[in-house]
Amino acid sequence: MTSPAAGLHARVVDPSRGVDVTVTVGPDECVALVGPNGAGKSTVVETVAGLLRGTDSTVHLDGRDLARLPAHRRRTGLVAQRADLFPHLSVTDNVAFGPRAAGAGGREARHRAATALALVGVAGLGDRAPATLSGGQAQRVAIARALATDPAVLLLDEPTSALDLDARAAVREALATARTGRPTLLVTHDPLEAVALADRVVVLQDGRVVEQGPVEAVLRHPRTPFAASFSGLALVRGTATAAGIALDGGGELASSTRTVPPGRPVVAALHPTAVRVGRDGTGPGRTVTALEPRDGLVRVRTADLVADVTVVTAAALGLAPGVTVRMTVAPDEVAVYEPAG
Amino acid sequence: MTAQDGGPTTGRDQRQRRRRTTRPRLPVPWWLPVPAALGGLFVVVPVLAMVGRVDWGSFVALVTSPASTTALGLSLGTAAATTGIAFVLGYPLAVLFSRSTARWVGVLRALVLLPLVLPPVVGGLALLAAFGRLGLLGAFLDEHGLRIAFTTTAVVMAQVFVSMPFLVSSVEGALRVGGDRYERVAATLGAGPTRTFLTVTTPRVLPGIVSGLVLCGARALGEFGATLTFAGSLQGVTRTLPLEVYLQREVDPDTAVALALVLVVVAVVVIGVTSLRTRAVVA
């Protein structure tokens, strides 16, 4: 590893969970950590926070070595899925808790609490008891509580996944305020959240980094199946041709965005709603392996290609597992590029 | 639906909602009330019978006799001291037990909670073996002019031995229920272990501490076997109320019954307080 500089540099090793992940976050950067459940996202966050100790893990923050420090000396702000406000303290006292722990007097701590609460847009809630807050309000108070300590790094562990959609927007706004000016690590399952908050995406799978890059690039041209499903795309493998891609599963798809010389192994990213399904005609032939209901549509799965069709279409075509269909995609909707590695 | 995904809800709203949505009671076998009623009567009848035996005309005189007030004062004083000591020693034990996962801690917990199931007389014998004049530590203390057995200190020690496990298990239960998520949050906010213990953990388990203290105090107040064995029955020094009741039973049954009633009243108050506390915790 290069010599530690500004920002967060963490190598998280946990043999018992099969995790070995290196993450770097710039001084004013937000990195989204995505991946399937059990990929090691929370292990990374908790190791940086000092709540998990891995003997082989190293954590450097602005050149400071945090690995030997207990959690309360690390100056990491953590906002998790649940707000976990102290139930016996008022909102103000919850937010003032960090400043008090840092040695501030009562008046000073309350002042800082008020500032932090105003920053995330819940200035009027100071006297309330945590039990009287809505989920979104509680989460914004939790953000204010983390901010009031002026953390050197901000850790957001699925900060909006327990909230309803209306509350998410307000909380996300508060998070955007919170992340400015400090390295931020964001664990999320929500591509919108990654777009709104993060500069880069790091994709974890089975305890390893399998893909990383700017949010825009990873969402548009995912190189791993998880990154593809994260942005709602389907990924198919094949070989570059003059027109587009010859699929490993047979058949060819034309693409209007092709830059790879023919003969190279490539992947094609396409959106399932862009795939047209018919019983006959042109296009690669595939056998339906499964049908799944999905947001009012029917997801048609085959060995590689995936299509979303309306219920009416599915009924008209008589779709069922085992049925052979033809799948076509407009060239505009097929992005062909070289896979990772 | 949980309170989290709705709008703002107040604690009172939730309680009212809980009260309104009642399920129909689960049917019980038709014969079940018979043994249940017998069980209830078995406990209630003797107590009522004893109340019936109280000679109300001389009740006040009997209860306020010098021997009685001395015993009552000694009981209340030693039980209070016991409760305080049990808290100072037992709370840290409960915290360590609840935090550790090591197997030897499990063994240690079983040993510390042993007095819960041990006959108190055996506890008294064990204390004598350790702190008696010829005991393991007692001999050493005796050489330095400290005699513990058959003093008021011995009464308190006997009570702590028998009643501290109640506090430990009650508080440990409360500590385990909540998990450690608030403590973890406190750590990320920069609070060291001591601050977290005092300002996060203790307020969180306060209901468990209170009910533990009440149970512990009640057990101390009723302590008989270990006290008699280790501390004896010297009036004004080691003769607590239960010992006085036992003594008077042969000499003056009326006094014994009157004093017993005092203990019953204390017990009823204790149960009332704990059930109120429990309800407050559950709600």
Interface residues (C-beta under 8 A of the other chain):
Chain A: A49 G50 L51 P70 A71 H72 R73 R74 R75 T76 G77 L78 R82 D84 F86 P87 H88 F97 G98 A101 A102 A129 A131 T132 L133 S134 G135 Q137 A138 R145 A146 T149 L155 A162 L163 D164
Chain B: Q4 D5 G6 G7 P8 T9 T10 G11 R181 Y182 R184 V185 A186 A187 T188 L189 G190 A191 G192 P193 R195 T196 T199 V200 P203 R204
